[in-house]
Amino acid sequence: MGRNKLVIIMVLFIFLSSSIISVEASYRVLQQGMEGRDVRELQENLVMLGYRIIIDGNFGPATKSAIIEFQRKSKLPSDGVVGDQTWNRLKDAISFDKYKVKFGDTLSQLAHTYDVPVTVIKEANKLDNDIIRINQELIIPKTALGGGIDTDFYEIISYKVRRGDTLDKLASKFHTTIRTIKQVNNFKTSYIREGQLIKIPKLIIDFSNTSKNRTAVKKDFIWPIRGRISSGYGWRVHPILNKKHFHGGIDIAVRSGTSVKAAKAGKVLGSGWVSGFGKTVTIDHGNGVVTLYAHNSQLLVKQGQRVSQGQVIAKSGSTGRSTGPHLDFRIFIDNKTVNPLKYLD
């Protein structure tokens, strides 16, 4: 009897040990050419950090390029291969921000800006009171999905589950992950039923088929519109959301109906309504460069149309998430925003 108990204990030990090992090794090493759910999760993490790639489960050149840039910024070997070090650094990056305290900052203000309870910030930084000092570096935990898929280029849509649908199939169809769908719907399991109405983050601007940057981008873009710059490129507190937000372009305040011109010749990538941006035009100029013109009242060009530099492509307005008439103008190089002032002539 004693021997039987010993055998049972040994079997349980082996089972538990293998379970622990499988959890610790749940992430395989990923590199270009691979595909799968873990690749989709990798791509989702990159999107949450601001990289403009499509979540399709295929580790292609765009994903590799994003990983190399992330590794470079994180001071890791920049080989485009996602091993334990890169996975761990990614998980850290989407779980918290680092913030250096400035004059006038208070914990309550930071909690409001980052939408995180004061108690959570205090616990993360092991603070016994609410006193913080200038230049002190704080960890700001991200309680949600790091802002997650609710970015400028994704929107949450309602979807009625059809027969044969699974979370895995829906994640693949809408270029997202099972984790994200479960999180936005507060699902405890992966079970869904026919006719059920669920929320799904859907890609609305797809840069995956745009050109790639090969040569230095010249400072030869003309101003799409002339007016006062009401908001510059970089971090700001969003005027509507009242949260700290990276503004990827410049806002130019003008009267509604003012002509908006193409900053450079190119092919219209998209012309239509974009969540948050309202009526928007995007133009692919080649060499990995795309420009975006948002919050217009009227669009004058169609997708696929060729436009010349200076051609009127829209009329300014205040559509979408906007506080007043202006143009939100952005320049992307390899799907990442750059400061337009560096390229406007």
Secondary structure, DSSP 8 states (H G I E B T S, - for coil): -HHHHHHHHHHHHHHHHHHHHHHHT-S--B-TT-BSHHHHHHHHHHHHTT-----SSB--HHHHHHHHHHHHHTTS--SS-B-HHHHHHHHHHHHEEEEE--TT--HHHHHHHHT--HHHHHHHHT-SSS---TT-EEEEE--SSTTTT-STTEEEEEEE--TT--HHHHHHHTT--HHHHHHHHT-SSS---TT-EEEEEEE-S--TTS----S---S-B--SS-SEEEE-SEEEE-TTT-SEEEE-SEEEE--TT-EEE-SS-EEEEEEEEETTTEEEEEEEEETTEEEEEEEEEEE---TT-EE-TT-EEEEEB--SS-SSSEEEEEEEETTEEE-GGGTB-
